[in-house]
Amino acid sequence: MQFTDAATLAPQRITLQDGKTIDLKLPAGVETGTQMRLSGKGQAGPGGAGDAIVTIEVKPHAFFTRDGDNVLLDLPITLDEAVKGGKVKVPTVDGAVMLGVPEGATSGKTLRLRGKGFTGKDGARGDQLVTLQIDVPADDPTIRALVESWHDSRPVRAHLGV
């Protein structure tokens, strides 16, 4: 099943061995390896129809990853979005939302979107943790000129002992 379907507990249409289809309601806390018993939906035997066992496999996503009930996302932002801050469009398992990037944001800063993660076994949704990644263009003459006329003398590696 798709990652976003598992996160949002979207019903899954499955085909049983007898060719019948059913809509499977996913349980809270669903993850790869979760097994669901469908009473009376298995093969016929001397005592009647047996139970069918469905084992869930959640496919990896192109840019989301799961950490418990939280969804993780590395989000590229431009240099001007990092310096000036502002609203940026962010994908979530529920669809895109606008996220406020604080002025002076740095790469590695993590922002939280509450309730945009997986539904846990307790029924509460986890969060989406968005880690900002500043994407500086390699060959932009305007940025090159700005940096040539500016020098950052902050001791940004002092805490590393160098």
C-alpha positions as CSV (number, residue, x, y, z in Angstrom):
1,M,0.0,0.0,0.0
2,Q,1.0,3.6,-0.5
3,F,2.8,5.4,2.3
4,T,0.2,8.3,2.3
5,D,-2.7,5.8,2.5
6,A,-1.2,4.1,5.5
7,A,-0.6,7.5,7.2
8,T,-4.2,8.7,6.6
9,L,-5.8,5.3,7.2
10,A,-7.4,5.4,3.7
11,P,-9.6,2.3,3.1
12,Q,-7.9,-0.3,0.8
13,R,-9.7,-2.3,-1.9
14,I,-8.4,-5.8,-1.9
15,T,-9.4,-8.9,-4.0
16,L,-9.8,-12.1,-2.1
17,Q,-8.9,-15.6,-3.5
18,D,-12.5,-16.2,-4.5
19,G,-12.4,-13.1,-6.7
20,K,-14.6,-10.9,-4.5
21,T,-13.4,-7.5,-3.5
22,I,-13.8,-5.8,-0.2
23,D,-12.8,-2.4,1.2
24,L,-10.4,-3.0,4.1
25,K,-10.5,-0.5,6.9
26,L,-7.0,0.0,8.3
27,P,-6.4,-0.1,12.0
28,A,-4.7,2.8,14.0
29,G,-1.0,2.1,14.2
30,V,-0.8,0.3,10.9
31,E,2.8,-0.4,9.7
32,T,4.6,-2.9,7.5
33,G,4.0,-6.4,9.0
34,T,0.6,-5.6,10.6
35,Q,-1.6,-8.6,10.1
36,M,-5.4,-8.4,9.9
37,R,-7.7,-11.4,10.3
38,L,-10.8,-11.4,8.1
39,S,-13.2,-13.9,9.6
40,G,-15.0,-16.2,7.2
41,K,-13.2,-14.7,4.2
42,G,-10.7,-17.5,3.7
43,Q,-10.9,-20.7,1.7
44,A,-13.8,-23.1,2.2
45,G,-13.2,-26.2,4.3
46,P,-15.2,-28.9,6.0
47,G,-16.2,-26.6,8.8
48,G,-17.1,-23.7,6.5
49,A,-15.1,-20.8,5.2
50,G,-11.8,-20.1,7.1
51,D,-10.3,-16.8,7.9
52,A,-8.2,-14.8,5.5
53,I,-5.0,-13.2,6.9
54,V,-3.9,-10.0,5.3
55,T,-0.3,-8.8,5.9
56,I,0.3,-5.1,5.3
57,E,3.3,-3.8,3.4
58,V,3.8,0.0,3.3
59,K,5.8,1.1,0.3
60,P,8.6,3.6,0.8
61,H,7.8,7.1,-0.3
62,A,9.9,9.3,-2.6
63,F,10.5,12.0,0.0
64,F,8.7,11.2,3.3
65,T,10.1,8.8,5.8
66,R,8.5,7.4,9.0
67,D,9.9,7.7,12.5
68,G,7.4,6.0,14.9
69,D,4.2,8.0,14.3
70,N,6.0,11.0,12.9
71,V,6.6,11.8,9.2
72,L,10.0,13.3,8.3
73,L,10.7,15.5,5.4
74,D,13.8,17.4,4.2
75,L,12.6,20.6,2.6
76,P,14.7,22.6,0.2
77,I,14.4,26.4,0.6
78,T,16.0,29.2,-1.2
79,L,18.6,31.5,0.3
80,D,16.2,34.5,0.3
81,E,13.5,32.4,2.0
82,A,16.0,31.5,4.7
83,V,17.3,35.0,5.2
84,K,13.9,36.9,5.0
85,G,11.6,34.1,6.2
86,G,8.1,33.8,4.9
87,K,5.5,31.2,4.0
88,V,6.4,28.2,1.8
89,K,4.3,25.4,0.4
90,V,5.0,22.0,2.0
91,P,3.7,18.6,1.0
92,T,2.1,16.5,3.8
93,V,0.4,13.1,3.7
94,D,-2.9,15.0,3.8
95,G,-2.0,17.5,1.0
96,A,0.1,20.6,0.7
97,V,0.0,23.3,3.5
98,M,1.7,26.6,4.1
99,L,4.5,26.7,6.6
100,G,6.1,29.7,8.2
101,V,9.9,29.8,7.8
102,P,11.4,32.1,10.5
103,E,13.6,34.9,9.4
104,G,17.3,33.9,9.6
105,A,16.5,30.1,9.3
106,T,19.5,27.8,8.9
107,S,20.0,24.5,7.2
108,G,19.1,21.7,9.6
109,K,16.5,23.7,11.5
110,T,13.5,21.4,12.1
111,L,9.9,22.8,12.2
112,R,6.9,20.8,13.4
113,L,3.5,20.4,11.7
114,R,1.3,19.0,14.5
115,G,-1.1,16.2,13.6
116,K,0.3,15.6,10.1
117,G,1.9,12.2,10.9
118,F,0.6,8.6,11.2
119,T,-2.3,7.6,13.4
120,G,-0.8,5.7,16.4
121,K,-2.4,2.8,18.2
122,D,-3.9,5.2,20.7
123,G,-5.7,7.0,17.9
124,A,-3.7,10.2,18.1
125,R,-1.8,11.4,15.1
126,G,1.9,12.0,15.1
127,D,3.6,15.1,13.7
128,Q,5.4,16.0,10.5
129,L,8.9,17.2,11.2
130,V,10.3,19.4,8.4
131,T,14.0,19.9,8.3
132,L,15.1,22.9,6.3
133,Q,17.8,22.5,3.7
134,I,19.1,25.8,2.1
135,D,19.7,25.3,-1.6
136,V,22.2,27.8,-2.9
137,P,22.6,27.9,-6.7
138,A,26.0,27.0,-7.9
139,D,26.5,29.6,-10.6
140,D,24.4,32.6,-9.7
141,P,26.5,35.8,-10.5
142,T,24.3,38.0,-8.2
143,I,25.0,35.7,-5.2
144,R,28.7,35.5,-6.1
145,A,28.9,39.3,-6.2
146,L,27.1,39.6,-2.9
147,V,29.5,37.2,-1.1
148,E,32.6,38.8,-2.7
149,S,31.7,42.1,-1.1
150,W,30.8,40.5,2.3
151,H,32.7,38.5,4.9
152,D,31.1,36.6,7.8
153,S,33.5,36.6,10.7
154,R,31.4,34.8,13.2
155,P,33.1,31.9,14.9
156,V,30.6,29.3,13.6
157,R,32.9,26.3,14.3
158,A,34.2,27.4,17.7
159,H,32.0,24.8,19.5
160,L,33.9,22.1,17.6
161,G,37.2,23.3,19.0
162,V,38.6,24.6,15.7
